[in-house]
């Protein structure tokens, strides 16, 4: 339920969160997983592949490429809309995995309890037969 609530809040506030701007100086190279000289190559890759992705989801094309963010000069979005969408998908997969593992755990526990009940019945019957003889 908590993951569902977080997902709902994230879906409702995604645009507001993506409009939070911070100074570009905060984003130093320690936050980037790629070198700064690789950035133009990555942006070209995203632009080329965004046409195939834009049909599959409802993210506007400008938000995928990051070209239309609302921040002024010298500022960057704290989290992009695409990053929030990826986080939302991760929470969905995490929630589904949690539910499936819970069903599996309950199923295994029920089968174990059923085997105990059968053993208990057999032991009771053996004790009754022993007492009758």
Number of C-alpha atoms within 10 A of each C-alpha: 7 8 15 12 10 13 19 13 12 18 13 11 12 19 13 10 16 21 17 16 17 16 14 13 10 12 13 9 11 9 8 10 7 11 9 11 8 9 12 10 11 12 14 12 12 15 16 12 12 17 12 10 14 14 11 9 9 8 14 14 16 13 14 20 20 16 10 11 19 14 16 11 8 10 17 21 19 18 15 21 23 17 14 18 16 12 14 20 13 13 17 15 12 13 17 13 12 13 12 12 12 12 12 12 12 12 12 12 12 12 12 11 12 12 12 12 12 11 12 12 12 12 12 12 12 12 11 11 10 9 8 7 5
